[in-house]
Amino acid sequence: MDMQLDPAGDDLPLMANTSHILVKHYVLDLDVDFESQVIEGTIVLFLEDGDRFKKQNRSVEEACQSESNKGCKLGMPEPCHVPVTNAMTFSSEMEYNDCAICSKGEKDTSDKDGNHDNQEHAAGISSSKRCCDTGNHGSEEFLLVLDCCDLSVLKVEEVDVAAVPGMEKFTRSPELTVVSEELRNQIVRELVTLPANRWREQLDYYARCSQAAGCGELLFDTDTWSLQIRKTGAQTATDFPHAIRIWYKTKPEGRSVTWTSDQSGRPCVYTVGSPVNNRALFPCQEPPVAMSTWQATVRAAASFVVLMSGENSAKPTQLWEGCSSWYYYVTMPMPASTFTIAVGCWTEVKMEPCSSGDSATETPFSPPEADFRHVGVCSHMEYPCRFQNASATTQQIIPHRVFAPVCLTGACQETLLQLIPPCLSAAHSVLGTHPFSRLDVLIVPANFPSLGMASPHIMFLSQSILTGGSHLCGTRLCHEIAHAWFGLALGARDWTEEWLSEGFASHLEDVFWAAAQQLAPHEAREQQELRACLRWRRLQDEMQSSPTEMQVLRPNKDKTGHTSDSGASVIKHGLNPEKIFMQVHYLKGYFLLRFLAERLGDETYFSFLRKFVHAFHGQLILSQDFLQMLLENIPEEKRLELSVENIYQDWLESSGIPKLLPDQLVLLLEHLLEQKTLSHRTLQSLQRTYHLQDQDAEVRHRWCELIVKHKFTKAYESVERFLQEDQAMGVYLYGELMVSEDARQQQLARRCFERTREQMDRSSAQVVADMLF
């Protein structure tokens, strides 16, 4: 690899050589075994070599620029079929009977490191690190590098896609009459580039190809962070097999999933949003640029429910007594890190019939007058996009289901179920088209490390949001719903720019929640100001307790989005355990967006945001994409001194607390005025940080009140200046100086009055004189 890693550091390596070859589609075929706490089976990767996808990426980037300027099993294979119906027919009264795997596959012959005992592999791959290259230089053999850890890889083989009946339609060159590597790769190239309107056919062929026989084992090796695969004689990515099957199994201690018990004491396993993402669940390409689709067949004991990132509301298929199979698929390309799975004895929670006969889902909000449907072709790579579907653009509430342990079904009925429809409708009223066609919500076990996590078509929520009324549940639900747009439909191209996901979700949660409650404008404003004040407090606390280098939203600065020649990169502090609990990206990102919305006005800002979503959905973005398009699409009079460079300097590339708008400073100072005591050291820090003596009169008035209240003598000069230069606002301050009964402050008040009484308005002078004498 062409990058250096510090084994003792806390950076997360992304090892996949995505600049040379990309995974376009994954087919997973897995068994879940609760007895051994292992998930095992196969994953088939359909690949596209670099020359082809680089051309596609260039065309997408050009379109964006224009817009901104304007399953096979270890034993016997089981057929995969795209379900015809979305209805779930399993009983909500499921009982836990058996934790055993449905079937065991081949005997595990792996060594102590989890690698298959392959004599050819042992003899040859040890030297591959020296003689193989991840690119295509000279006569060295091409090496496919996948992100992988905590997995036992048993075997890797090429898939004979040419042997699948009907695949001859994908061979365009008549001279390729003999089955060869070139023919098989040509078939895969045609398959992965089928037009979006043939997605059902494409999924069917993916499934059939994934069950085809192998046509030769491939050499492989594993290290701490990667799986490396090569084929003898394949010197370039173009020559490398474009369909490969990996036989593997997870380890109980693997970091991508957690094996635990739910609140009812039943076993379950789920992806936890680990810092290592999904590389301990299946070998994959982790860099965000590796946008792929997937389909998965998962088998588990019949008492379990399998939930997953998938466009279809899967229902179980009974294979034999005591074993069921679940099938999900996704046609919108997304990073492999967004894949999510949860297997447990979950119960589907349904709304109790209302006595009035009305249901929350039957009274959606009226559509807003704003037209969310921007006419034009989408700029992303081709897939069946909801933004081009007329019925989807007007769908305020997408189909949704709620799952939970049986002991929490009542709590879900009381609060969560009733909040989902208005929150979904509120989100649509602000941003328009829901990017995903449906939503599953799961109440995860108590050991889940956060309040929520959003993934394509599925959302995890903590049990903590179910008690104490609707506020916490509603705001968290709105936050995770916002991630459907920012974090999933639009993802950060560089994971260090986490604010592009969490900052937007934090800002939008307040807007969505106010709309869901149907608050009047002044009520919404009051609620949002209060939440801004609370967030400001948290941000201040975080700035004081966190390392300076982890307070920066764009730590890579000019190198943001850059990778090595192979596509490998490093996520700064990606493995730092403290980072999980930090909120800098949430809070500083929130205040930046709040600053922009207040500068532009809500109408201008959210109109632009809808336009931005339409321009960039289905793509990866950097901070500069958002900021450049924003500044190009706002009136000159509202742009003032805003520039991408200034925002970088003030907000994204510096540590500490960002600059505040005057209104935000007033809010902060008013909050501090409510505190009984503040140290002079704190006041001095405030003055130095925000240059309070140079702010507008509203800010300086509150600052002077703080000086008087806490007898901050070093800043009395600011009070004298205010009383002399801002006479229209100084009357109240005279009263504060006299009420304090501090001799020095009273003397200051009388001295200033004597200097200015001849210039003062007669009525004001009389009021002040009555206070002083």
DADA-V431139 format. One record per residue. N is the residue number from 1. RES is the residue in three letters. BURIAL is # if it has 9 or more other ideal C-beta (glycine too) atoms within 8 Angstrom, else .. Layout:
BEGIN
N;RES;BURIAL, N;RES;BURIAL
END
This chain:
BEGIN
1;MET;., 2;ASP;., 3;MET;#, 4;GLN;., 5;LEU;#, 6;ASP;., 7;PRO;., 8;ALA;., 9;GLY;., 10;ASP;., 11;ASP;#, 12;LEU;#, 13;PRO;#, 14;LEU;#, 15;MET;#, 16;ALA;#, 17;ASN;#, 18;THR;#, 19;SER;#, 20;HIS;#, 21;ILE;#, 22;LEU;#, 23;VAL;#, 24;LYS;#, 25;HIS;#, 26;TYR;#, 27;VAL;#, 28;LEU;#, 29;ASP;#, 30;LEU;#, 31;ASP;#, 32;VAL;#, 33;ASP;#, 34;PHE;#, 35;GLU;., 36;SER;., 37;GLN;., 38;VAL;#, 39;ILE;#, 40;GLU;#, 41;GLY;#, 42;THR;#, 43;ILE;#, 44;VAL;#, 45;LEU;#, 46;PHE;#, 47;LEU;#, 48;GLU;#, 49;ASP;#, 50;GLY;#, 51;ASP;., 52;ARG;#, 53;PHE;#, 54;LYS;., 55;LYS;., 56;GLN;#, 57;ASN;., 58;ARG;., 59;SER;., 60;VAL;#, 61;GLU;., 62;GLU;., 63;ALA;#, 64;CYS;#, 65;GLN;., 66;SER;., 67;GLU;#, 68;SER;#, 69;ASN;., 70;LYS;., 71;GLY;#, 72;CYS;#, 73;LYS;#, 74;LEU;#, 75;GLY;., 76;MET;., 77;PRO;., 78;GLU;#, 79;PRO;., 80;CYS;#, 81;HIS;., 82;VAL;#, 83;PRO;#, 84;VAL;., 85;THR;., 86;ASN;., 87;ALA;., 88;MET;#, 89;THR;., 90;PHE;., 91;SER;., 92;SER;., 93;GLU;., 94;MET;#, 95;GLU;., 96;TYR;#, 97;ASN;., 98;ASP;., 99;CYS;., 100;ALA;., 101;ILE;#, 102;CYS;#, 103;SER;#, 104;LYS;., 105;GLY;#, 106;GLU;., 107;LYS;., 108;ASP;., 109;THR;., 110;SER;#, 111;ASP;., 112;LYS;., 113;ASP;., 114;GLY;#, 115;ASN;#, 116;HIS;#, 117;ASP;., 118;ASN;#, 119;GLN;., 120;GLU;., 121;HIS;#, 122;ALA;#, 123;ALA;., 124;GLY;#, 125;ILE;#, 126;SER;., 127;SER;., 128;SER;#, 129;LYS;., 130;ARG;., 131;CYS;., 132;CYS;#, 133;ASP;#, 134;THR;#, 135;GLY;#, 136;ASN;#, 137;HIS;., 138;GLY;., 139;SER;., 140;GLU;#, 141;GLU;#, 142;PHE;#, 143;LEU;#, 144;LEU;#, 145;VAL;#, 146;LEU;#, 147;ASP;#, 148;CYS;#, 149;CYS;#, 150;ASP;#, 151;LEU;#, 152;SER;#, 153;VAL;#, 154;LEU;#, 155;LYS;#, 156;VAL;#, 157;GLU;#, 158;GLU;#, 159;VAL;#, 160;ASP;#, 161;VAL;#, 162;ALA;#, 163;ALA;#, 164;VAL;#, 165;PRO;., 166;GLY;., 167;MET;#, 168;GLU;., 169;LYS;., 170;PHE;#, 171;THR;#, 172;ARG;., 173;SER;., 174;PRO;., 175;GLU;., 176;LEU;#, 177;THR;., 178;VAL;., 179;VAL;., 180;SER;., 181;GLU;., 182;GLU;., 183;LEU;#, 184;ARG;#, 185;ASN;#, 186;GLN;#, 187;ILE;#, 188;VAL;#, 189;ARG;#, 190;GLU;#, 191;LEU;#, 192;VAL;#, 193;THR;., 194;LEU;#, 195;PRO;., 196;ALA;#, 197;ASN;., 198;ARG;., 199;TRP;#, 200;ARG;., 201;GLU;., 202;GLN;#, 203;LEU;#, 204;ASP;#, 205;TYR;#, 206;TYR;#, 207;ALA;#, 208;ARG;#, 209;CYS;#, 210;SER;#, 211;GLN;#, 212;ALA;#, 213;ALA;., 214;GLY;#, 215;CYS;#, 216;GLY;., 217;GLU;#, 218;LEU;#, 219;LEU;#, 220;PHE;#, 221;ASP;#, 222;THR;#, 223;ASP;., 224;THR;., 225;TRP;#, 226;SER;#, 227;LEU;#, 228;GLN;#, 229;ILE;#, 230;ARG;#, 231;LYS;#, 232;THR;., 233;GLY;., 234;ALA;#, 235;GLN;#, 236;THR;#, 237;ALA;#, 238;THR;., 239;ASP;#, 240;PHE;#, 241;PRO;#, 242;HIS;#, 243;ALA;#, 244;ILE;#, 245;ARG;#, 246;ILE;#, 247;TRP;#, 248;TYR;#, 249;LYS;#, 250;THR;#, 251;LYS;#, 252;PRO;., 253;GLU;., 254;GLY;#, 255;ARG;#, 256;SER;#, 257;VAL;#, 258;THR;., 259;TRP;#, 260;THR;#, 261;SER;., 262;ASP;#, 263;GLN;#, 264;SER;., 265;GLY;., 266;ARG;#, 267;PRO;#, 268;CYS;#, 269;VAL;#, 270;TYR;#, 271;THR;#, 272;VAL;#, 273;GLY;., 274;SER;#, 275;PRO;#, 276;VAL;#, 277;ASN;#, 278;ASN;#, 279;ARG;#, 280;ALA;#, 281;LEU;#, 282;PHE;#, 283;PRO;#, 284;CYS;#, 285;GLN;#, 286;GLU;#, 287;PRO;#, 288;PRO;#, 289;VAL;#, 290;ALA;#, 291;MET;#, 292;SER;#, 293;THR;#, 294;TRP;#, 295;GLN;#, 296;ALA;#, 297;THR;#, 298;VAL;#, 299;ARG;#, 300;ALA;#, 301;ALA;#, 302;ALA;#, 303;SER;#, 304;PHE;#, 305;VAL;#, 306;VAL;#, 307;LEU;#, 308;MET;#, 309;SER;#, 310;GLY;#, 311;GLU;#, 312;ASN;#, 313;SER;#, 314;ALA;#, 315;LYS;#, 316;PRO;#, 317;THR;., 318;GLN;#, 319;LEU;#, 320;TRP;., 321;GLU;., 322;GLY;., 323;CYS;#, 324;SER;#, 325;SER;#, 326;TRP;#, 327;TYR;#, 328;TYR;#, 329;TYR;#, 330;VAL;#, 331;THR;#, 332;MET;#, 333;PRO;#, 334;MET;#, 335;PRO;#, 336;ALA;#, 337;SER;., 338;THR;#, 339;PHE;#, 340;THR;#, 341;ILE;#, 342;ALA;#, 343;VAL;#, 344;GLY;#, 345;CYS;#, 346;TRP;#, 347;THR;#, 348;GLU;#, 349;VAL;#, 350;LYS;., 351;MET;#, 352;GLU;., 353;PRO;., 354;CYS;., 355;SER;., 356;SER;., 357;GLY;., 358;ASP;., 359;SER;., 360;ALA;#, 361;THR;., 362;GLU;., 363;THR;., 364;PRO;#, 365;PHE;#, 366;SER;., 367;PRO;., 368;PRO;., 369;GLU;., 370;ALA;., 371;ASP;., 372;PHE;#, 373;ARG;., 374;HIS;., 375;VAL;., 376;GLY;., 377;VAL;., 378;CYS;#, 379;SER;#, 380;HIS;#, 381;MET;., 382;GLU;., 383;TYR;#, 384;PRO;., 385;CYS;#, 386;ARG;#, 387;PHE;#, 388;GLN;., 389;ASN;., 390;ALA;., 391;SER;., 392;ALA;#, 393;THR;#, 394;THR;., 395;GLN;#, 396;GLN;#, 397;ILE;#, 398;ILE;#, 399;PRO;., 400;HIS;#, 401;ARG;#, 402;VAL;#, 403;PHE;#, 404;ALA;#, 405;PRO;#, 406;VAL;., 407;CYS;., 408;LEU;#, 409;THR;#, 410;GLY;., 411;ALA;#, 412;CYS;#, 413;GLN;#, 414;GLU;., 415;THR;#, 416;LEU;#, 417;LEU;#, 418;GLN;#, 419;LEU;#, 420;ILE;#, 421;PRO;#, 422;PRO;#, 423;CYS;#, 424;LEU;#, 425;SER;#, 426;ALA;#, 427;ALA;#, 428;HIS;#, 429;SER;#, 430;VAL;#, 431;LEU;#, 432;GLY;#, 433;THR;#, 434;HIS;#, 435;PRO;#, 436;PHE;#, 437;SER;#, 438;ARG;#, 439;LEU;#, 440;ASP;#, 441;VAL;#, 442;LEU;#, 443;ILE;#, 444;VAL;#, 445;PRO;#, 446;ALA;., 447;ASN;., 448;PHE;#, 449;PRO;., 450;SER;., 451;LEU;., 452;GLY;#, 453;MET;#, 454;ALA;#, 455;SER;#, 456;PRO;#, 457;HIS;#, 458;ILE;#, 459;MET;#, 460;PHE;#, 461;LEU;#, 462;SER;#, 463;GLN;#, 464;SER;., 465;ILE;#, 466;LEU;#, 467;THR;., 468;GLY;., 469;GLY;., 470;SER;., 471;HIS;., 472;LEU;#, 473;CYS;#, 474;GLY;#, 475;THR;#, 476;ARG;#, 477;LEU;#, 478;CYS;#, 479;HIS;#, 480;GLU;#, 481;ILE;#, 482;ALA;#, 483;HIS;#, 484;ALA;#, 485;TRP;#, 486;PHE;#, 487;GLY;#, 488;LEU;#, 489;ALA;#, 490;LEU;#, 491;GLY;#, 492;ALA;#, 493;ARG;#, 494;ASP;#, 495;TRP;., 496;THR;#, 497;GLU;#, 498;GLU;#, 499;TRP;#, 500;LEU;#, 501;SER;#, 502;GLU;#, 503;GLY;#, 504;PHE;#, 505;ALA;#, 506;SER;#, 507;HIS;#, 508;LEU;#, 509;GLU;#, 510;ASP;#, 511;VAL;#, 512;PHE;#, 513;TRP;#, 514;ALA;#, 515;ALA;#, 516;ALA;#, 517;GLN;., 518;GLN;., 519;LEU;#, 520;ALA;., 521;PRO;., 522;HIS;., 523;GLU;#, 524;ALA;#, 525;ARG;., 526;GLU;., 527;GLN;#, 528;GLN;#, 529;GLU;#, 530;LEU;., 531;ARG;#, 532;ALA;#, 533;CYS;#, 534;LEU;., 535;ARG;#, 536;TRP;#, 537;ARG;#, 538;ARG;#, 539;LEU;#, 540;GLN;#, 541;ASP;., 542;GLU;#, 543;MET;#, 544;GLN;., 545;SER;., 546;SER;#, 547;PRO;., 548;THR;., 549;GLU;., 550;MET;#, 551;GLN;#, 552;VAL;#, 553;LEU;#, 554;ARG;#, 555;PRO;., 556;ASN;#, 557;LYS;., 558;ASP;., 559;LYS;., 560;THR;#, 561;GLY;., 562;HIS;., 563;THR;#, 564;SER;#, 565;ASP;., 566;SER;#, 567;GLY;#, 568;ALA;#, 569;SER;#, 570;VAL;#, 571;ILE;#, 572;LYS;., 573;HIS;#, 574;GLY;#, 575;LEU;#, 576;ASN;., 577;PRO;., 578;GLU;#, 579;LYS;#, 580;ILE;., 581;PHE;., 582;MET;#, 583;GLN;#, 584;VAL;#, 585;HIS;#, 586;TYR;#, 587;LEU;#, 588;LYS;#, 589;GLY;#, 590;TYR;#, 591;PHE;#, 592;LEU;#, 593;LEU;#, 594;ARG;#, 595;PHE;#, 596;LEU;#, 597;ALA;#, 598;GLU;#, 599;ARG;#, 600;LEU;#, 601;GLY;#, 602;ASP;., 603;GLU;., 604;THR;#, 605;TYR;#, 606;PHE;#, 607;SER;#, 608;PHE;#, 609;LEU;#, 610;ARG;#, 611;LYS;#, 612;PHE;#, 613;VAL;#, 614;HIS;#, 615;ALA;#, 616;PHE;#, 617;HIS;#, 618;GLY;#, 619;GLN;#, 620;LEU;#, 621;ILE;#, 622;LEU;#, 623;SER;#, 624;GLN;., 625;ASP;#, 626;PHE;#, 627;LEU;#, 628;GLN;#, 629;MET;#, 630;LEU;#, 631;LEU;#, 632;GLU;., 633;ASN;., 634;ILE;#, 635;PRO;., 636;GLU;., 637;GLU;., 638;LYS;#, 639;ARG;#, 640;LEU;., 641;GLU;., 642;LEU;., 643;SER;., 644;VAL;#, 645;GLU;., 646;ASN;#, 647;ILE;#, 648;TYR;#, 649;GLN;., 650;ASP;., 651;TRP;#, 652;LEU;#, 653;GLU;#, 654;SER;#, 655;SER;., 656;GLY;., 657;ILE;., 658;PRO;#, 659;LYS;., 660;LEU;#, 661;LEU;., 662;PRO;#, 663;ASP;., 664;GLN;#, 665;LEU;#, 666;VAL;#, 667;LEU;#, 668;LEU;#, 669;LEU;#, 670;GLU;#, 671;HIS;#, 672;LEU;#, 673;LEU;#, 674;GLU;., 675;GLN;., 676;LYS;., 677;THR;., 678;LEU;., 679;SER;., 680;HIS;., 681;ARG;., 682;THR;., 683;LEU;#, 684;GLN;#, 685;SER;., 686;LEU;#, 687;GLN;#, 688;ARG;., 689;THR;., 690;TYR;#, 691;HIS;., 692;LEU;#, 693;GLN;#, 694;ASP;., 695;GLN;#, 696;ASP;., 697;ALA;., 698;GLU;., 699;VAL;#, 700;ARG;#, 701;HIS;#, 702;ARG;#, 703;TRP;#, 704;CYS;#, 705;GLU;#, 706;LEU;#, 707;ILE;#, 708;VAL;#, 709;LYS;#, 710;HIS;#, 711;LYS;#, 712;PHE;#, 713;THR;., 714;LYS;., 715;ALA;#, 716;TYR;#, 717;GLU;., 718;SER;#, 719;VAL;#, 720;GLU;#, 721;ARG;#, 722;PHE;#, 723;LEU;#, 724;GLN;#, 725;GLU;., 726;ASP;#, 727;GLN;#, 728;ALA;., 729;MET;#, 730;GLY;#, 731;VAL;#, 732;TYR;., 733;LEU;#, 734;TYR;#, 735;GLY;#, 736;GLU;#, 737;LEU;#, 738;MET;#, 739;VAL;., 740;SER;#, 741;GLU;., 742;ASP;., 743;ALA;., 744;ARG;., 745;GLN;#, 746;GLN;#, 747;GLN;., 748;LEU;#, 749;ALA;#, 750;ARG;#, 751;ARG;#, 752;CYS;#, 753;PHE;#, 754;GLU;., 755;ARG;., 756;THR;#, 757;ARG;#, 758;GLU;., 759;GLN;., 760;MET;#, 761;ASP;., 762;ARG;., 763;SER;., 764;SER;#, 765;ALA;#, 766;GLN;., 767;VAL;#, 768;VAL;#, 769;ALA;#, 770;ASP;., 771;MET;#, 772;LEU;#, 773;PHE;.
END
